[in-house]
Amino acid sequence: MIKSETLGEDWIMGFRKKPGLQKSDPAVIEKMIYALYLLENLAKQKLDFIFKGGTSLILITKESNRFSVDIDICSTVNRNKLEILLANVIQQSEFNSVELDKHRSYENTKIPKAHYSFSYQSHFNTNANYILLDILFQDNIYPEINKLEINTEWLITEEPFLKVATPSANSILGDKFTAFAPNTTGVPYRKGKELEIVKQLFDISMLINEADDYKIVDTSFLRVAIMEIGYRKLSITSFDVLNDIFNTALLIAKREKNKRGGLEKFNEIRTGLLKIQGFIIGSAFRIEKAIEASAKSAWFAMKLKNKNYSPIELYNPKIDVAKIYIENKDYQFLNKLKKANKPAFYYWYKCLEEIGELK
């Protein structure tokens, strides 16, 4: 369980000395710790839920790659029982209050969701501080679920460790693919959500490295895609979602050479890349990395489209790209990546090879 010292200023400032965190805003570190603290308090209430979303990756991958400060869960709990449990959290924890966002919850949304904010007193920020709890009301649709301990380097803990149900890396990757499809089921353009679009790309690129059963990824993707298509009442198929990922990756690779409509979308991606820098831990995620990540994502998406579940070979410097060339005139502009961004060129070559578009 999480010890009370975890919420203290001394622990947070001490943790900030770790590699990759020295320049981080201590208020953001505090916020991430409070998010995990909320997670444990929900588990204490015996609430039946699955912990998903960006913050879940710290438990799923056991790595700290970016800050994520919301708690996303899915559950079938009814509203009355839920709000009793949330009131108990306030009484039994360091949170000050909980408030429902009525405009984005229950009968006021097309998707069966609710949004609650939990306020807390920050050591570093005098403004309103809160952790957002997003709840999707549905049965479990993930093909693989693991029970993971709430025990990470971010927390001072002691036994017994509480466990929460989370999707496996394979399952959450399939889910994330539906979120990085901004023209179909994903985080959309023109909604001021540039940062969220880029977060999905960053997470997918990382999770591809973790995935070890592509059939499970595909099963998860199909289940979530069908659900999201239904919620949005779209006249599309899962193939359209995968094609959206492919086309979005092409848009990123073209950069400023996109035509008018595409250029507007690329500028949103570029804005998201600027915004995400403060959320990345220990590295940077700028345009060249985004081009590489999106190329890798496009290849994986096309493998899912073809039901090709063979493992992908991630780029390494021993792979010689000098002798390979993309002949197809529609994609020849990607050859320029051969010198500027070898990993991205390699992933695009393999992607086009997968769909028979090299020539």
HELIX and SHEET records of a PDB file:
HELIX    1   1 SER A    4  LEU A    7  5                                   4    
HELIX    2   2 GLU A    9  PHE A   15  1                                   7    
HELIX    3   3 PRO A   26  LYS A   44  1                                  19    
HELIX    4   4 GLY A   54  SER A   56  5                                   3    
HELIX    5   5 LEU A   57  ILE A   60  1                                   4    
HELIX    6   6 ARG A   79  GLN A   92  1                                  14    
HELIX    7   7 LYS A  102  ARG A  104  5                                   3    
HELIX    8   8 TYR A  106  ASN A  108  5                                   3    
HELIX    9   9 ALA A  169  ALA A  179  1                                  11    
HELIX   10  10 GLU A  194  GLU A  210  1                                  17    
HELIX   11  11 TYR A  214  ARG A  232  1                                  19    
HELIX   12  12 SER A  238  LYS A  254  1                                  17    
HELIX   13  13 ARG A  255  LYS A  257  5                                   3    
HELIX   14  14 ARG A  260  ILE A  276  1                                  17    
HELIX   15  15 GLN A  277  PHE A  279  5                                   3    
HELIX   16  16 ILE A  287  LYS A  305  1                                  19    
HELIX   17  17 GLN A  332  LYS A  336  5                                   5    
HELIX   18  18 LEU A  337  ALA A  340  1                                   4    
HELIX   19  19 LYS A  342  GLU A  354  1                                  13    
SHEET    1   A 5 ILE A  50  LYS A  52  0                                        
SHEET    2   A 5 ILE A  71  SER A  75 -1                                        
SHEET    3   A 5 TYR A 130  PHE A 137  1                                        
SHEET    4   A 5 LYS A 113  SER A 119 -1                                        
SHEET    5   A 5 SER A  97  LEU A 100 -1                                        
SHEET    1   B 2 ILE A 145  GLU A 149  0                                        
SHEET    2   B 2 LYS A 163  PRO A 167 -1                                        
END                                                                             
